[in-house]
Each structure stands twice: as structure tokens, then as C-alpha cells.
Amino acid sequence: MAQPFSEDRGEPRFDHTSLLQIKDLGSGEIYEARMQNFSNGGIYFESNGLLEKGTKIYICMQNSPYVQASGVLEYYTGEVMWRKYLKQSFFKYGYGIQLLLVSSKEGSNTSGPPLNELRKHSRKPYFQNILYSTQKGLHTGRAKNFSASGAFIATEENLKVGQQLKLSLPLKKGKSEVIKGQIVWKNEVGFGIKFQKLK
């Protein structure tokens, strides 16, 4: 299980190692990198590539902490928030990255969402424990990404496509928002839900 990173930040960070390929969207240069930890919507990686603060990048991520199933490469766009020089590392630079959205996905197995699914709203990484209710009662899952129209929830519960449920989405200051939705696909890890309306 991922352990919280001890650095004092607004969002907790979790240790997670993943190999990355980074493309500078301005210059087109491609660099190898290694992610060391992540948070809700951001990652820290190390690389020999020199990127300036504010640079928009394209990220190909293996073994993503946001991944919905095994055998999946995740593709993100992000922005460099800060850079530091590393004195005791295999790489020269460390970077703090804000993830902007999931750009596309390749290499997924057949247990994931349909390949011809077109999303009206971009997914954003969202790593948060969440409560949801069905006719059988209250359950716990972990949200891995959200958009304005749906989400992916990792859970051990055996739910069915077409099933209705309600999510309790945590907000700031201890408040929550109840979202009603329907399961539109599932795999061995969890399910994709399409939102119906807010209450």
C-alpha cells in the first residue's frame, strides 16, 4: 500500500515509482524520467532533461498510480510547477508537475471501458477514499479520476453494469456532495460511473 510522503503540503503525497517518457510540447524534445511520488493531481519525477517552470509537457506513464487495470499505459498532459538541481541522484533535476488531464489511453485490456467511448469531459486524476451507497447498503471505494460527467471508482464490491448508486464526494471544510449515477462499465478493479444529477 502506498505510504504518505512526509513533506508538509496541502495535499498528502504518496511514494510510488514509475518509469516515464516526457515530451516538451514546446520544443518537441523527449526525455526519460522516473516518478518518485504523487498526490491528488500532481507528481514528482526526476530526469536529466532540462525543463523550465511553466513548460507544458506530455507524459507517458507505466505503472500509473491512477491506473484502472493492469496492462495499461496512461497518457497525461501537465505543467512544470518547479525544478530543483539534484546533488545525490542518478538524475540531474527533480520536478514538481501539476497534471492537467488524461490525454488518451492505449494498450488497455478488454475489461476496461469500450475503446470507442468518446468522453465529453476530460478526466483528471483524483486519489481519494469515497463512500457510495447501493440498495444493499453503504460501501467504501477509492476514486482514481473524475470528470464533470463521470468517474472511475476502485472497489472490491461485485457490482453490475446498469446499477444505480449514489456517491458521497468529499469537499473542503469537511463538507460533501451527493452525486447520483449509473455504472456504465466495470472490470476486475472497479467500475466507471456516469453521473445523472447533483443533489
ZICOR-V976811 format. One record per pair of residues at least 24 apart in sequence whose ideal C-beta (glycine too) atoms are under 10 Angstrom apart, sorted by the first residue. I is the first residue (numbers start at 0). J is the second residue. Records with the same first field share a line. If there is no record, write none. Layout:
BEGIN
I->J / J
END
This chain:
BEGIN
1->36 / 37 / 64 / 126
2->36
3->36 / 38
4->35 / 36 / 37 / 38 / 43
6->36 / 38 / 43
8->38 / 41 / 95
9->38 / 39
10->37 / 38 / 39 / 40 / 41 / 126
11->36 / 38 / 39 / 126
12->36 / 37 / 38 / 39 / 41 / 42 / 43
13->37 / 38 / 39 / 64 / 126
14->43 / 64
15->42 / 43 / 62 / 63 / 64 / 65
16->44 / 62 / 64
17->42 / 44 / 58 / 60 / 61 / 62 / 63 / 64 / 66 / 73
18->44 / 59 / 60 / 61 / 62
19->44 / 45 / 46 / 56 / 58 / 59 / 60 / 61 / 62 / 63 / 75 / 96
20->46 / 57 / 58 / 59 / 60 / 61 / 72 / 74
21->46 / 48 / 50 / 54 / 56 / 57 / 58 / 59 / 60 / 77 / 79 / 94 / 96
22->48 / 55 / 56 / 57 / 58 / 59 / 76
23->48 / 49 / 50 / 51 / 54 / 55 / 56 / 57 / 79
24->54 / 55 / 56 / 57 / 76 / 77 / 78
25->50 / 51 / 53 / 54 / 55 / 56
26->50 / 54
27->57
28->56
29->57 / 59
30->56 / 90 / 92
31->90
32->56 / 58 / 59 / 60 / 90 / 92 / 94 / 96
33->88 / 89 / 90
34->58 / 60 / 61 / 62 / 63 / 64 / 94 / 96
35->88 / 90 / 93
36->64
37->63 / 64 / 65 / 96 / 98 / 124 / 126
38->64 / 95 / 97 / 98 / 124 / 126
39->65 / 98 / 123 / 124 / 125 / 126 / 127 / 142
40->65 / 77 / 96 / 97 / 98 / 99 / 123 / 124 / 125 / 126 / 144
41->77 / 78 / 80 / 95 / 96 / 97 / 98 / 124
42->75 / 77 / 94 / 95 / 96 / 97 / 98 / 124
43->80 / 81 / 83 / 93 / 94 / 95 / 96
44->77 / 90 / 92 / 93 / 94 / 95 / 96
45->83 / 85 / 88 / 89 / 90 / 91 / 92 / 93 / 94
46->82 / 85 / 90 / 91 / 92 / 93 / 94
47->85 / 89 / 90 / 91 / 92
48->90 / 91 / 92 / 94
49->82 / 91 / 92
50->79 / 82 / 92 / 94 / 96
51->79 / 82
52->78 / 79 / 80 / 81 / 82 / 94 / 95
53->78 / 79 / 80
54->78 / 79 / 82 / 94 / 96
55->79 / 99
56->94 / 96 / 99
57->102 / 103
58->96 / 98 / 99 / 101 / 102
59->102 / 103 / 105
60->98 / 101
61->106
63->101 / 124 / 143
64->124 / 126 / 143
65->98 / 101 / 122 / 123 / 124 / 125 / 126 / 142 / 143 / 144 / 151 / 153
66->104 / 107 / 111 / 143 / 144 / 151 / 153 / 188
67->104 / 107 / 110 / 111 / 112 / 143 / 144 / 151 / 152 / 153 / 184 / 186 / 187 / 188 / 189 / 190 / 191
68->107 / 108 / 109 / 110 / 111 / 112 / 151 / 153 / 186 / 187 / 188 / 189
69->107 / 108 / 110 / 186 / 187 / 188
70->106 / 107 / 108 / 110 / 111
71->104 / 105 / 106 / 107 / 108 / 111
72->103 / 104 / 105 / 106 / 107
73->98 / 101 / 102 / 103 / 104 / 105 / 106 / 107 / 122 / 124 / 144
74->100 / 101 / 102 / 103 / 104 / 105
75->99 / 100 / 101 / 102 / 103 / 122 / 123 / 124
76->100 / 101 / 102 / 103 / 121
77->102 / 124
98->123 / 124 / 144
99->123 / 124
100->124 / 144 / 146
101->144 / 146
107->186
108->186 / 187
109->186
110->184 / 185 / 186 / 187 / 188
111->151 / 184 / 185 / 186 / 187 / 188 / 191
112->149 / 151 / 183 / 184 / 185 / 186 / 190 / 191
113->183 / 184 / 191
116->183 / 184 / 191
118->146 / 147 / 148 / 149
119->146 / 147 / 148 / 149
120->145 / 146 / 147 / 148 / 149 / 194
121->146 / 147 / 148
122->146 / 147 / 148 / 149 / 150 / 151
123->147 / 150
125->150 / 151 / 168
126->153
127->168 / 169
128->169
129->153 / 154 / 166 / 167 / 168 / 169 / 175 / 178
130->165 / 166 / 167 / 168 / 169 / 175 / 177
131->156 / 158 / 164 / 165 / 166 / 167 / 168 / 177 / 178 / 180 / 190 / 192
132->163 / 164 / 165 / 166 / 167 / 177
133->158 / 159 / 162 / 163 / 164 / 165 / 182
134->162 / 163 / 164
135->162 / 164
137->165 / 167
138->164
140->166 / 189 / 190
141->188 / 189
142->166 / 168 / 169 / 189 / 192
143->188 / 189
144->191
145->178 / 192 / 194
146->193 / 194
147->194
148->180 / 192 / 193 / 194 / 195
149->178 / 180 / 181 / 183 / 184 / 191 / 192 / 193 / 194
150->178 / 180 / 189 / 190 / 191 / 192 / 193 / 194
151->184 / 185 / 186 / 188 / 189 / 190 / 191 / 192
152->180 / 182 / 185 / 188 / 189 / 190 / 191 / 192
153->186 / 188 / 189 / 190
154->185 / 188 / 189 / 190
155->188 / 189
156->189 / 190
157->185
158->182 / 185 / 189 / 190 / 192
159->185 / 190
160->184 / 185 / 190 / 191
162->190 / 192
163->192 / 195
164->190 / 192
165->195 / 198
166->192 / 194
168->197
END
